[in-house]
Amino acid sequence: MKNLLSLGGLSSLPRSLSLAPIVLALAVAFVPAAAQAQPMLRTAPDWTRSLVTVEITFNAHDAFQPWNNPTVSTRKHGLVVAPGDVLTTAQYLPTHTLVRLQKGGRGRWYDARVKWWDAQTNLALLTTEAPDFWSGLKPAELMTTVPAGPEFNLVRWREGNLESRRADFSRFIVSEGALGFAPQMIMEVSTDIGGRLGWAEIVERDGRVAGLTTYGTSRLCGAMPASFIRRVLTAYRAGGFAGLGHFDFTWQPGSNPGLVTDLGLSGAPRGAVVNKPGKAKGEAGLQAGDILLEIGGFAIDSEGDYLDPDYGHLQLENLATRAHFSGEKLPMKILRADKEMTLDYVIPEANFEKETVPREVFYAPPAYVVAGGLIFQPLSQAFLRGWGDDWRKNAPFRLQYYQYAEPPDGRKSLVVLSGVLPDDINLGYQDALMLVVDKVNGQTVATLTDLTGALAAPKDGVHRFEFMKGRGLQRLILDAATLDAATKRVVEHYGIPAATRL
């Protein structure tokens, strides 16, 4: 590991430097005059005064034992952006129990508090009331527009030393955020700095911050551009941050000449074809078969891209967050039934609670119900991630299916039977796992509150659990008279704090 100011080549020099003046004089003598006239390189900025270390202790999610919330600690970086404000990514903060700050890469830790955090932007502001922490620190400057490289520097704290390494620009892309699903532009850079990246390291150029990393490997990482960060912070400080939005419709490229011609488009293929419209109705609503010609004044090409004046060709989803927040109107020029028209599309809020299978569940500990050894949980992506990094491959298909297809009856959430704790009352049902609940005692179940309400009304002395159609078990029955006693027995035997947490 090398210090920022260390020069690896010096390690091979002899301890005696008595010949150094002579060698240096000879070297200068043979440097061409033109080279000697070149301006000196700009002095590297002192990032030790702006880049700090953040330590977060948080409760992790145990997908299969939701009552078990182990405490985990991790470290990442923070950036002083204003007096009293440390900027970092929001990752690991939603369930935090303790946050601390450290400056200079070593020494004292200062207790901190979270002033603000937002999942969709993946940004947070931290502060500490300790005056000593702020002494000697200096706010960093964020770029207004991030250039397309070609070269940047990636800077981080590593084992108490500030480490900097060249980072080569790769591309600008549009993707979901690290915590949310609102579209964001990401700058990808490659570097040989080594180790895992994505811990809010800074990408800088000429002493200004170009971005904060949000994911990465030892060679490639993605950074949230400073231009996006500036816009969000400006809106937040002005009290006008309404949250990020997204496009709630799906589309396909308009590159098929036959398709766009059938839909009434003349000339060369252009635009994107709406497959599934969103929930907006009336004049502001899109319809299947509409061709998106322009969004916010930007022409949409046949690949579904637009030409950004600052960042080149980007996917049209970026226009939902490029210069707008949720609730704002965005004009869309479309072609519908051979007629061009303009709609004022209201950008929907990117909100986990509006998803049938929420990608994240924040603000409360994981909810669950244990009934006679049967474990019930809300179906969420946080639960599916319990199958590890390759959860999209390993998690049961019948559970992942509902991420893309809403239940036919339109219910807004789902409950899953996630496990069975063996007990006399549930003998024979130990393999009844990962089933989506349809009804309990004849009542439709969409939430755990629905489930507990249905359990209060058994029929004919039994509790009847029915599951969504599939290849697994379709129904099971438990004795109503002994259910409460069995639940109490299971909770005590397996050391569960409580049978229910809603």
C-alpha positions in Angstrom: 0.0 0.0 0.0 1.3 3.4 -1.0 0.8 6.8 0.6 -0.7 9.4 -1.7 2.6 11.3 -1.8 4.9 8.3 -2.0 6.9 7.5 -5.1 7.4 3.8 -5.6 10.6 4.2 -7.7 12.5 5.7 -4.7 12.6 2.4 -2.9 15.4 1.1 -5.2 17.7 4.1 -4.6 20.8 3.5 -2.3 20.7 5.0 1.2 23.6 7.4 0.3 22.4 10.3 -1.8 25.7 12.1 -2.0 25.7 11.9 -5.8 22.2 13.3 -6.1 23.2 16.9 -6.8 25.5 15.8 -9.6 22.9 13.5 -11.2 20.2 16.1 -11.0 22.4 18.7 -12.6 23.3 16.4 -15.5 19.6 15.5 -15.9 18.6 19.2 -16.1 21.4 19.9 -18.5 20.1 17.4 -21.1 16.4 18.4 -20.9 15.4 20.1 -24.1 14.6 23.8 -23.8 11.0 23.3 -24.9 10.4 20.8 -22.2 11.9 23.1 -19.6 9.5 25.8 -20.6 6.4 23.6 -20.0 4.3 24.8 -17.0 4.6 22.8 -13.8 1.8 20.4 -12.9 -0.9 21.7 -10.6 -0.4 20.8 -7.0 -2.6 18.0 -5.9 -5.5 19.1 -3.7 -5.4 18.2 0.0 -8.3 15.7 0.2 -7.4 15.0 3.8 -9.3 18.1 4.6 -12.5 17.1 2.8 -12.7 13.3 2.7 -13.6 11.6 6.0 -14.5 8.1 7.2 -18.0 7.0 8.1 -18.7 4.0 10.3 -22.3 2.7 10.4 -23.7 0.1 12.7 -27.0 -1.2 11.5 -29.5 -4.1 11.8 -29.2 -6.6 9.0 -32.2 -8.5 7.7 -32.4 -12.3 8.2 -34.8 -13.4 5.5 -35.7 -16.7 7.0 -35.8 -15.7 10.7 -37.3 -12.2 10.5 -37.3 -11.9 14.3 -33.5 -12.1 14.2 -31.9 -8.8 13.3 -28.1 -9.2 13.7 -26.1 -6.0 14.2 -23.4 -5.4 11.6 -20.8 -2.6 11.2 -19.3 -1.3 8.0 -17.2 1.7 6.9 -17.3 3.9 3.9 -16.5 7.5 3.0 -18.0 10.9 3.6 -17.4 14.2 1.9 -17.6 17.6 3.6 -19.8 19.7 1.4 -20.8 22.6 3.7 -20.0 23.7 7.2 -21.7 21.1 9.4 -22.6 18.8 6.5 -21.0 15.5 5.5 -22.3 13.9 2.3 -22.3 10.2 1.8 -24.4 7.5 0.1 -27.6 6.3 1.9 -26.6 2.6 1.7 -26.7 0.9 5.2 -28.3 3.9 6.8 -32.0 2.9 6.7 -31.6 0.6 9.7 -28.7 2.3 11.4 -28.3 2.2 15.2 -25.0 4.2 15.4 -23.1 6.5 13.1 -19.6 7.8 13.7 -17.2 10.0 11.8 -13.4 10.1 11.7 -11.1 12.6 10.0 -7.5 12.1 8.8 -8.0 8.4 8.3 -7.1 7.5 11.9 -7.6 8.5 15.5 -10.7 9.7 17.4 -14.2 8.7 16.3 -17.0 11.3 16.7 -20.6 10.3 17.3 -22.8 11.6 14.5 -26.4 11.8 13.6 -28.3 11.5 10.2 -29.7 14.9 9.2 -31.4 13.5 6.1 -31.4 10.5 3.8 -33.3 9.4 0.8 -33.4 5.9 -0.7 -34.2 6.8 -4.3 -31.3 9.3 -4.7 -29.1 7.2 -2.5 -27.8 10.3 -0.7 -27.5 11.3 2.9 -26.2 14.2 5.0 -24.5 13.5 8.4 -23.4 15.9 11.1 -21.8 15.9 14.5 -22.1 18.4 17.4 -18.4 18.0 18.3 -16.6 21.3 17.3 -13.2 19.5 17.2 -14.3 17.4 14.3 -14.9 20.4 12.0 -11.6 22.0 12.9 -9.3 22.1 9.8 -11.9 20.6 7.5 -12.9 22.3 4.2 -16.0 21.8 2.0 -15.2 20.2 -1.3 -16.4 21.6 -4.6 -18.8 19.6 -6.8 -18.6 19.9 -10.5 -21.6 21.5 -12.3 -21.1 19.3 -15.4 -19.0 16.2 -15.4 -16.8 15.9 -18.5 -16.5 12.6 -20.3 -12.9 12.0 -19.1 -10.7 10.9 -20.3 -8.9 10.7 -17.0 -10.0 11.2 -13.4 -8.5 10.2 -10.0 -10.2 7.9 -7.5 -9.4 8.8 -3.9 -10.1 6.9 -0.7 -8.8 6.2 2.8 -7.1 2.9 3.2 -5.6 1.7 6.4 -5.1 5.2 7.6 -3.5 6.5 4.4 -5.0 8.6 1.7 -4.7 6.6 -1.6 -5.2 8.0 -5.0 -5.1 6.2 -8.4 -5.9 7.1 -11.9 -9.4 6.3 -13.1 -10.2 6.1 -16.8 -13.6 7.2 -18.1 -15.6 4.3 -19.5 -19.1 5.5 -20.3 -22.3 7.2 -19.0 -25.2 4.8 -18.5 -28.7 5.0 -17.1 -29.8 2.5 -14.5 -31.7 2.1 -11.2 -30.1 3.5 -8.1 -28.2 1.3 -5.6 -31.2 1.6 -3.2 -34.1 2.8 -5.2 -35.6 2.1 -8.6 -35.8 5.7 -9.9 -33.5 6.0 -13.0 -30.2 7.7 -12.6 -27.3 8.5 -14.8 -24.1 6.7 -13.7 -20.5 7.4 -14.7 -18.5 4.2 -15.0 -14.7 4.4 -14.6 -12.0 1.8 -14.6 -9.0 1.7 -12.3 -6.3 -0.6 -11.0 -6.5 0.7 -7.4 -7.3 -2.8 -6.1 -9.8 -4.0 -3.5 -13.5 -3.7 -3.6 -15.0 -0.3 -4.5 -18.3 1.3 -4.1 -17.9 2.7 -0.6 -18.5 6.4 -1.5 -15.0 6.9 -2.7 -14.6 10.2 -4.6 -13.8 10.5 -8.3 -12.1 13.8 -8.8 -10.4 15.9 -11.5 -8.5 19.1 -11.0 -9.4 19.4 -7.4 -13.2 19.1 -7.9 -15.5 16.2 -7.2 -16.9 14.5 -10.3 -18.8 11.8 -8.4 -19.3 9.4 -5.5 -19.0 5.6 -6.1 -22.0 3.5 -5.4 -20.9 0.0 -6.7 -17.8 -1.6 -8.1 -15.2 -4.3 -8.3 -11.4 -4.1 -8.1 -11.4 -2.8 -11.7 -14.7 -1.1 -12.6 -17.0 1.1 -10.6 -20.0 3.3 -11.0 -20.2 6.8 -9.6 -23.1 9.1 -9.0 -22.3 12.3 -11.0 -21.7 15.5 -9.0 -24.1 17.3 -11.3 -27.0 15.1 -10.0 -25.8 15.4 -6.4 -25.7 19.3 -6.7 -29.3 19.4 -8.0 -30.7 17.2 -5.3 -28.9 19.1 -2.5 -29.9 22.5 -3.9 -33.6 21.4 -3.9 -33.3 19.8 -0.4 -31.8 22.9 1.1 -34.4 25.1 -0.5 -37.2 22.9 0.9 -38.3 21.9 -2.5 -37.2 18.4 -2.9 -40.3 16.3 -3.8 -38.4 13.1 -4.4 -37.4 11.4 -7.6 -39.9 10.1 -10.1 -39.9 7.5 -12.8 -41.8 6.5 -16.0 -44.5 4.0 -15.1 -44.9 2.7 -18.6 -43.0 0.2 -20.6 -41.8 0.6 -24.2 -39.9 -1.0 -27.0 -37.6 0.5 -29.6 -39.2 1.8 -32.7 -36.6 0.3 -34.9 -39.0 -2.1 -36.7 -40.1 -0.3 -39.8 -43.2 -2.5 -40.2 -44.3 -1.9 -36.6 -44.1 1.9 -36.7 -45.6 2.1 -40.2 -48.6 0.1 -39.0 -48.9 2.6 -36.1 -49.1 5.5 -38.6 -45.5 6.8 -38.6 -44.1 7.8 -42.0 -40.5 8.2 -43.0 -37.5 6.6 -41.3 -38.2 4.7 -38.0 -37.9 6.9 -34.9 -39.4 7.1 -31.5 -40.2 4.4 -28.9 -43.4 2.4 -28.9 -45.4 2.2 -25.7 -46.2 -1.4 -24.7 -47.9 -1.0 -21.4 -49.2 2.4 -20.4 -49.0 3.7 -16.8 -51.8 4.5 -14.4 -52.4 8.1 -15.5 -55.7 8.4 -17.2 -57.5 11.0 -19.5 -55.6 13.5 -21.6 -52.4 13.0 -19.6 -52.3 9.3 -20.0 -50.4 7.2 -22.6 -52.0 4.3 -24.5 -50.5 1.1 -25.8 -49.3 1.7 -29.4 -48.4 5.4 -28.8 -45.1 6.4 -30.4 -43.0 8.6 -28.2 -41.4 11.2 -30.5 -40.2 13.8 -28.0 -39.9 14.0 -24.2 -39.2 17.3 -22.6 -38.2 18.8 -25.9 -35.7 16.0 -26.7 -36.2 13.9 -29.8 -36.4 10.1 -29.1 -34.6 7.9 -31.7 -35.6 4.4 -32.8 -33.4 2.9 -30.1 -35.3 4.7 -27.3 -32.4 7.1 -26.7 -32.1 10.9 -26.7 -29.1 13.1 -27.3 -28.1 14.8 -24.0 -26.3 18.1 -24.6 -23.9 17.3 -21.8 -23.5 13.5 -21.7 -24.3 12.2 -25.2 -26.8 9.5 -26.1 -28.7 8.2 -23.1 -31.8 6.1 -22.6 -35.1 8.0 -22.4 -35.7 6.9 -18.7 -33.1 9.5 -17.7 -35.5 12.3 -18.7 -37.6 11.4 -15.6 -34.9 12.6 -13.3 -32.5 14.7 -15.5 -34.1 18.1 -14.6 -37.3 17.1 -12.8 -38.7 15.7 -9.6 -41.8 13.7 -9.0 -45.1 15.5 -9.5 -43.8 17.8 -12.1 -45.3 18.0 -15.6 -43.2 16.8 -18.5 -44.4 17.4 -22.1 -44.4 14.4 -24.4 -45.0 14.6 -28.1 -46.6 11.4 -29.3 -48.1 9.9 -32.4 -51.4 8.2 -31.9 -53.6 6.9 -34.7 -51.8 8.9 -37.4 -52.1 12.1 -35.4 -49.4 14.0 -33.5 -50.3 15.4 -30.1 -48.6 16.6 -26.9 -49.4 15.3 -23.4 -48.5 16.9 -20.1 -47.2 13.7 -18.4 -47.2 14.0 -14.6 -44.1 12.2 -13.3 -45.1 9.5 -10.8 -43.3 9.3 -7.5 -40.8 6.4 -7.2 -42.3 4.8 -4.0 -41.6 1.3 -2.8 -45.0 1.2 -1.0 -46.7 1.3 -4.4 -45.1 -1.9 -5.6 -46.7 -5.3 -5.2 -43.4 -6.8 -4.4 -41.5 -3.8 -2.8 -37.8 -3.6 -3.7 -37.0 -2.3 -0.2 -38.9 -2.2 3.1 -37.6 0.6 5.4 -38.7 2.5 8.4 -39.7 -0.5 10.5 -38.3 -3.9 11.6 -39.2 -6.9 9.4 -42.8 -7.9 10.0 -43.9 -11.5 10.5 -46.6 -13.8 12.0 -45.9 -17.2 13.5 -49.1 -19.3 13.7 -48.8 -22.9 14.8 -45.2 -23.0 13.6 -46.1 -21.6 10.2 -44.0 -18.5 9.4 -45.7 -15.8 7.3 -43.9 -12.7 5.9 -44.7 -9.9 3.4 -43.3 -10.8 0.0 -40.6 -8.3 -0.9 -37.4 -8.2 -2.8 -35.6 -7.8 0.5 -36.9 -11.3 1.4 -35.9 -12.6 -2.0 -32.3 -11.4 -1.5 -32.0 -13.9 1.3 -30.9 -16.3 -1.4 -27.6 -14.4 -1.8 -25.9 -12.4 -4.5 -27.4 -14.7 -7.2 -30.9 -14.5 -5.8 -32.4 -13.8 -9.2 -31.1 -17.3 -10.2 -31.7 -19.1 -6.9 -34.9 -17.6 -5.4 -38.0 -19.6 -6.2 -39.5 -18.7 -9.6 -43.1 -18.7 -8.2 -42.1 -15.9 -5.8 -40.1 -13.8 -8.3 -43.0 -14.1 -10.8 -45.0 -11.5 -8.9 -42.3 -8.9 -9.4 -43.4 -8.7 -13.0 -47.0 -9.8 -13.0 -49.6 -8.3 -10.7 -52.1 -10.7 -9.0 -55.2 -11.2 -11.2 -57.5 -9.8 -8.5 -55.5 -6.6 -8.3 -54.4 -6.9 -4.6 -51.6 -4.5 -3.9 -49.3 -6.7 -1.8 -48.7 -10.4 -1.0 -48.0 -12.6 2.0 -45.7 -15.7 1.7 -45.5 -18.8 3.9 -41.7 -18.7 4.3 -41.1 -21.6 6.6 -42.5 -24.2 9.0 -41.1 -24.7 12.6 -41.8 -28.4 13.3 -44.5 -29.0 16.0 -47.2 -31.6 16.6 -49.8 -29.3 15.1 -48.1 -29.1 11.7 -46.9 -32.7 11.2 -46.9 -33.5 7.5 -46.5 -29.8 6.4 -42.8 -29.4 7.0 -42.1 -29.1 3.2 -44.9 -26.5 2.7 -42.5 -23.7 2.0 -42.4 -20.5 -0.2 -46.1 -20.5 -1.0 -48.0 -17.3 -1.7 -51.1 -17.0 0.5 -54.4 -16.5 -1.3 -57.0 -16.9 1.4 -57.3 -17.8 5.1 -60.7 -19.0 6.3 -62.2 -17.8 3.1 -60.9 -14.2 3.5 -58.5 -12.7 0.9 -55.1 -12.0 2.4 -52.9 -9.2 1.0 -51.2 -8.1 4.3 -50.3 -9.6 7.6 -53.1 -7.6 9.2 -55.5 -9.4 6.9 -53.9 -12.7 8.0 -54.3 -12.0 11.7 -57.9 -10.8 11.2 -58.7 -14.0 9.3 -57.2 -16.2 12.0 -59.7 -14.7 14.5 -62.5 -16.3 12.5 -62.0 -20.0 12.1 -64.7 -22.1 10.3 -66.0 -25.5 11.4 -63.3 -25.7 14.1 -60.3 -25.4 11.7 -58.1 -22.8 10.0 -58.0 -23.3 6.3 -55.0 -21.8 4.4 -55.3 -21.6 0.6 -52.4 -20.7 -1.6 -52.0 -19.2 -5.1 -52.2 -21.7 -8.0 -48.9 -23.5 -8.8 -47.2 -26.9 -8.5 -46.9 -26.8 -4.8 -49.4 -27.4 -2.0 -52.7 -25.8 -2.6 -54.2 -25.8 0.9 -53.5 -26.9 4.5 -55.6 -27.2 7.6 -54.8 -26.6 11.2 -56.9 -27.3 14.3 -58.4 -24.1 15.6 -58.9 -25.3 19.2 -55.2 -26.0 19.7 -53.6 -23.3 17.5 -53.0 -20.7 20.2 -51.4 -23.3 22.5 -49.2 -24.6 19.7 -48.1 -21.1 18.8 -47.1 -20.4 22.4 -45.2 -23.7 22.5 -43.3 -22.9 19.3 -42.4 -19.4 20.4 -41.0 -20.6 23.6 -39.2 -23.7 22.2 -37.5 -21.8 19.4 -36.7 -18.6 21.4 -38.8 -16.3 19.3 -39.3 -12.9 21.0 -43.0 -12.6 20.0 -45.4 -14.5 17.8 -46.4 -11.4 15.8 -44.6 -8.2 14.7 -46.7 -6.1 12.3 
